[in-house]
Amino acid sequence: MLKPLALSLLLTSMAATAADLSIAVLDKQGQPLADAVVMVDSTMAGPRPVPPAEVLVAQEKQRFVPAISIVAPGTRIVFSNKDSFDHHVIAGLMGPGGVYLDPGQTIQLRLSGRSGNRTPGTETRSFNHSGPYLLGCHLHSSMRGHLYVADSPWAKLSGSDGRLVVEGLPEGAVRVRVWHADQLLENEPVSAQLQAGSNKLTVKTQVVARASKATPSSVYPY
């Protein structure tokens, strides 16, 4: 058992080595890039965030809500139809240009609509293969959503200003990866050296983002 003073010194030492990283993500024109999935990789020792065991993806007003969800491999994803009419859920790994990487390897669910006192149609699935997944609906072709299965415990979405803050990183070397639904080519990872306290990093991508209506997004609660 550690004595109180020794424990206090240990906790103080651990806190001193924690680093926060403020990241600004830019598009090809140097403008803020919203809704970019940003993952930070570190091999340094230290605690890792624990992702939620379950995430809800609803179909509401002919939209996927959240429009983009970040989950860990194996996370239970509850698909729920909150509209009064039926929907499909088509989910599969996404390739460049916003298409299914292999249309023959998608999962396809039909969710009954909610009417009267009937509860919404729900199905639960999980995905172990990391990467982006495209969500669609056979009945309503305009419905598109995205699910990103992140292999890093530090994964967040950039805000409307292209910015995000990742807290509680170990001090030392990190690698930052960025994915965006509109990318045509994979973005090159960016390396950085973190010091204890606050750090800043700007990541420029080759993404030309299409204009879209703002919709809620879901990420790990970091």
Secondary structure, 3 states (H helix, E strand, C coil): CCCHHHHHHHHHHHHHCEEEEEEEEECCCCCECCCCEEEEECCCCCCCCCCCCEEEEEEECCEEECCEEEECCCCEEEEEECCCCCEEEEEEEEECCCEECCHHHCEEEEECCCCCCCCCCEEEECCCCCEEEEEECCCCCCCEEEEEECCCCEEEECCCCCEEEEEEEECEEEEEEEECCCCCCCCCCEEEEECCEEEEEEEECCCCCCCCCCCCEECCCC
